Structures are given as C-alpha cells and as structure tokens.
Amino acid sequence: MFKDLNPILHSQLRLAIVSLLITVKEAEFTYLREKTNSTAGNLSVQINKLKEAGYIDVTKSFKDNYPQTICKITPQGVLAFEEYVKDLQAYLNIKK
Amino acid sequence: MENEQTLTGEQSLELITSMISRAKNDYYDTGISALLWGSIIIFCSLATYANQWLKWVALDYVWFLTVVAVVPQVIISMREGKLRGFKSHESHLIGGVWLSYVIAIFLFSYVDYVLNISRDAPVYLTLFGIPTFATGYGRRFIPMIIGGLACWVFAIVALYIPYPNALFLMAGGALLAWFIPGLLLRRCYLKAKRQHV
C-alpha cells in the first residue's frame, strides 16, 4: 500500500518553495518569486498556506524603506519534506 | 508556475531536483573581494621589496592600505548580500572564519610591530592559508584549496629565504590564494549574469 503524498507539499508551487528553502538558510520573497517564475499574489497565497502548516517561518520587515519578506524553513518543514521525498521514492519504487 | 495542477510522482521529483539545482547554481560571488585583497597584498609586498632600494618614506606605510581596504570590503559585502536575496547555510560559518582571520592578522601585525619580528613572512603565509583553504574546502572551490595549500608550502619555504626575498612568496601566496581565484569567480559571475539577462 502506498502512503498518500502530503497534500500540503504535493502542489507545484508549494513544493518548489520548500525545495528552494531546504537548500538555503533563508530567502527573500523576491528571490523565491524569481526562481519559481510565479506571480507575487500566487506566491503570497502559497507561502501563507505553508506558514499555516508550520512548515516555514515568515518574517516581515523594512529594508531601505521597502517592505521585505524573509522565508525560512522550520524543523517541522524539513521533516515533512524528508517524509514527502521518502513517500515519493516508495511511490516511484526508487531504492536508496 | 501559476496553476495548481496535479503533479505526478515523476513531475514532483523533477521539480525538486530542478529547484535544488537552481538554488545550488545560484551561489555566486562577484569575485571582487578576492581580487581586491589579492591586488593589495601583491602590491604591498612588491612595494616593500622595491623600497629596500628606493627608500621612500611613504612606502614604509604601504601596509596601512590593508586597514583602508576594510571600508570598501564592508561595502562590497553589504552589496553582495543585497544582490543575492538569500543566505546560504555555510555563509555564516565562512563569514566567521574570515572574521577570525582578520582579527588574527591584525593582532599578529601588532605583535610583529611590538616585538619587531624580522622573519614574519612564514606566519603571515600560514594565516593567509587558513581562511582560503577553509573557504575552498567548504564551497568545493578547487582554486582556493590550491591557493590555501600554496600559502602553507610558501610558509615553509619562507623559513629558508632571507627577508626581502620572502616578500615574493607573500606576493605569490596572495596571487594563488586570492587574485587568481578572484579572476575565476569574476568570470563565472559575469557569465551567469549574461545568461540571466
């Protein structure tokens, strides 16, 4: 029996965001927007969903008089991502 | 990436791989810091060597350029941080290694001044090698690993070479540890920048 893939992560943009955040310590909103080729609105919605799930931390501040949003993956997010990859490997029958 | 389309397992895996690779390839260093310090150390070493014969008073203070260069270095670091848009896991650690190096080198310069150590090149070269090797090792950047090792080899050689000639080893260390890696980093950075335009 296959485990269901985590629905929070099994979405194109949310998975892209988490995959990026897993490789860096923290990233700015603009960086995520550029790398995922998404619109600010859609990215903002998906970031909120990840934040509500406790997978990422979002810090809003001002830098040089401009609003700045910094996203960082949480330990819970790391665990969820690792679990998702494991389930995906099982689903695709990939042996480690 | 606008639609919330359903992903197949293969697409998910492809997406994860592509994003991780994008973030990894996005690590960049403009190379300016390495070029700046490489040029300064080469210039100061060669100027000090030339001053053995020139005897210009102004050149006695040429190493103060290393203190002055801290100002553009701070500006470069701030600008690079802004351009990058992210902080990598190792950047904090490598920053700490370079900060320790700066403190150690200024501390040793003071000790050198107070005790008037005549053969100081091996110590400076040993110090040059530490952050260079650590950065190269941490970022898997072979030119800096070679540069760090070269500094340590030069440190041993400098033990057997009289003072003014040992300055050539200092210049050589700076060339291999910073100037050449800086040029390579700069080339990679400009290439990446052209691809993004």
Interface residues (C-beta under 8 A of the other chain):
Chain A: L5 H10 S11 Q12 L13 L15 A16 S19 L20 I22 T23 V24 K25 E26 A27 E28 T30 Y31 E34 K35 T36 N37 S38 T39 N42 V85 L88 Y91 L92
Chain B: M1 E2 N3 E4 Q5 L7 G9 E10 Q11 S12 L13 L15 I16 M19 I20 R22 A23 K24 D26 R84 G85 F86 K87 S88 H89 S91 H92
